[in-house]
Amino acid sequence: MARVPDINFVVNKSQRLEALFEAHYRDLATYARRRGLVAADADDLTANVFVVAWRRIDDVPNGEEALMWLYGVAFNELRNFRRTTRRRTRLVARLASTAAMPAPEDPTDFSANSIRAALDALSSGDKEIVLLASGEGLSASQLGTVLGCSELAARTRLHRSRARLADLLGIDTTLQRPRRAGHEVHVWSEVKEIPQ
C-alpha cells in the first residue's frame, strides 16, 4: 500500500520554504546581480536556488547558516549558468563560422555535360546498352532480346558498361560512393584480411 505523506510535514516544509524565501530572497537576488547578471538571469538564478532548497529542505540548516547554505547553492548555480553561457557562445561562434563557409561540393552532383562527356568516352556498345537500360528503361530480358543474347549475358554486359561509366565519372562502384583522392576503399582486399 502506498504511503500517504504526513500533511503536517508538507505544511511545515512549505512554511519553511516560505520563511527562507521571505528572509533571503533579496540577499540572493543582490548576490546574482553583483555577479553581473542581467535582471532576468538574476531572477532565474535566484529561483533555481529556491528550487534546490525545496528539494533539499531537510538539508537546509537553521538560523544564519541557512543563508550561507543558500549562497553555496547560488555559487554552484552561477557556475552552471556561466558554463552553459560559455558553451552557448562557443556554439553560436562555430555555427556562425560554419554558415560563412561555402558549402562543400557534392561529388555526386554531376552536370549534364560531365555525364554526356563520360557517355561519349564509352565504346559505342557500352554507350548503347547504358542508354537502353537507363533511357528507355529496358529490363535485362528485354536488353537480351534487343542485343540478341541471353538475359544473363545482357545483365553482365550492362553491369560492366555501368562500371566503366562509373569509373569515368569517378564513382567507386564497390561502395556506391564517389572516390576521393587517397580514400578509395578496396573491399576485396579488406575481405581477404578478415581472419576466418
C-alpha positions in Angstrom: 0.0 0.0 0.0 1.3 3.5 -0.9 2.4 5.6 2.0 0.5 8.9 2.2 2.7 11.8 3.2 2.0 13.4 6.6 0.1 16.6 5.9 1.8 18.4 8.7 5.2 17.6 7.2 4.1 19.0 3.8 2.7 22.1 5.5 5.9 22.5 7.6 8.1 22.0 4.5 6.1 24.6 2.6 6.1 27.1 5.6 9.9 26.6 6.0 10.5 27.4 2.3 8.3 30.5 2.5 10.2 31.7 5.6 13.5 31.1 3.8 12.2 32.9 0.7 11.0 35.9 2.7 14.2 36.2 4.7 16.7 35.6 2.0 15.3 36.4 -1.5 16.6 39.9 -1.6 20.1 38.7 -0.4 20.2 36.1 -3.2 18.9 38.5 -5.9 21.6 41.0 -4.9 24.2 38.3 -5.0 23.2 37.4 -8.5 23.1 41.0 -9.7 26.5 41.8 -8.2 27.9 38.9 -10.2 27.0 40.8 -13.4 23.8 39.0 -14.3 21.0 41.0 -16.0 17.7 41.1 -14.2 16.1 38.2 -15.9 19.1 35.9 -15.5 19.5 37.0 -11.8 15.8 36.2 -11.2 16.3 32.7 -12.9 19.3 32.0 -10.8 17.5 33.0 -7.6 14.5 30.9 -8.5 16.8 27.9 -9.1 18.3 28.3 -5.7 14.9 28.1 -4.1 14.0 25.0 -6.3 17.1 23.3 -4.9 16.1 24.5 -1.4 12.6 23.0 -1.8 14.0 19.6 -3.0 16.6 19.5 -0.2 14.6 21.4 2.5 15.7 18.9 5.2 19.4 19.7 4.4 19.0 23.5 4.9 20.4 24.5 8.2 18.6 26.8 10.6 19.5 30.4 11.5 22.3 32.3 9.9 23.7 29.1 8.5 20.7 28.9 6.1 21.9 32.0 4.2 25.4 30.5 3.9 23.9 27.3 2.6 21.8 29.2 0.1 24.8 31.2 -1.0 26.6 27.9 -1.6 23.8 26.7 -3.8 23.8 30.1 -5.6 27.5 29.8 -6.2 27.0 26.4 -7.8 24.1 27.6 -9.9 26.2 30.6 -11.0 29.0 28.3 -12.2 26.4 26.1 -14.1 24.9 29.3 -15.6 28.4 30.6 -16.7 29.4 27.2 -18.1 26.1 27.0 -20.1 26.7 30.5 -21.4 30.2 29.8 -22.5 29.0 26.6 -24.3 26.2 28.6 -26.0 28.7 31.3 -27.0 31.1 28.8 -28.5 28.3 27.0 -30.3 27.0 30.3 -31.8 30.5 31.2 -32.9 31.0 27.8 -34.5 27.6 28.0 -36.2 28.5 31.5 -37.5 31.8 30.3 -38.9 30.2 27.3 -40.5 27.5 29.4 -42.1 30.2 31.7 -43.5 32.0 28.7 -45.1 30.9 27.8 -48.6 29.1 24.5 -48.9 31.3 21.6 -49.9 30.9 20.4 -53.5 28.7 17.4 -53.7 30.8 14.9 -55.5 27.7 13.0 -56.7 26.2 16.1 -58.2 27.1 15.6 -61.9 26.3 18.1 -64.5 24.6 17.0 -67.7 27.9 17.9 -69.5 30.0 15.6 -67.4 27.6 12.8 -67.9 27.4 13.4 -71.6 31.3 13.5 -71.8 31.5 10.3 -69.9 29.0 8.6 -72.1 30.9 9.8 -75.2 34.1 8.3 -73.8 32.4 4.9 -73.7 32.6 2.4 -76.6 29.6 2.5 -78.8 28.4 -0.9 -77.4 28.7 0.2 -73.8 27.0 3.5 -74.5 24.1 1.8 -76.3 23.4 -0.7 -73.5 23.5 2.0 -70.8 21.2 4.3 -72.8 18.8 1.4 -73.5 18.7 0.5 -69.8 18.6 4.0 -68.4 17.0 6.0 -71.1 14.5 3.5 -72.5 14.1 1.7 -69.2 14.6 -1.8 -70.7 14.9 -4.8 -68.3 17.7 -7.4 -68.6 15.4 -9.8 -70.6 14.4 -7.0 -73.0 18.0 -6.0 -73.4 18.8 -9.6 -74.2 16.2 -9.6 -76.9 17.4 -6.3 -78.4 21.1 -7.3 -78.3 20.4 -10.9 -79.4 21.8 -12.6 -76.3 20.6 -14.3 -73.2 19.2 -12.3 -70.2 22.2 -13.3 -68.1 24.6 -12.1 -70.8 22.7 -8.8 -71.1 22.8 -8.3 -67.3 26.5 -8.9 -67.3 27.2 -6.6 -70.2 25.0 -3.9 -68.5 26.9 -4.3 -65.3 30.3 -3.9 -67.0 29.1 -0.9 -69.0 27.8 0.8 -65.9 31.0 0.1 -64.1 33.0 1.7 -67.0 30.7 4.7 -66.9 31.0 5.0 -63.1 34.8 4.8 -63.4 34.8 7.7 -65.9 32.6 9.7 -63.5 34.8 8.9 -60.6 32.3 6.7 -58.7 33.6 3.9 -56.6 31.2 1.1 -57.5 32.3 -1.1 -54.6 30.7 1.3 -52.2 28.5 3.3 -54.5 30.2 6.4 -53.2 32.3 9.0 -55.1 36.0 8.4 -55.0 38.2 10.9 -53.2 41.9 11.0 -53.8 43.6 8.7 -51.3 40.3 7.4 -49.9 39.4 4.6 -52.2 38.3 1.6 -50.2 39.3 -1.7 -51.7 36.6 -4.0 -50.4 38.1 -7.2 -51.8 41.5 -6.7 -50.3 39.9 -5.9 -46.9 37.7 -9.0 -47.1 40.8 -11.2 -47.6 42.4 -9.6 -44.5 39.5 -10.7 -42.2 40.5 -13.8 -40.2 38.4 -16.9 -40.9 
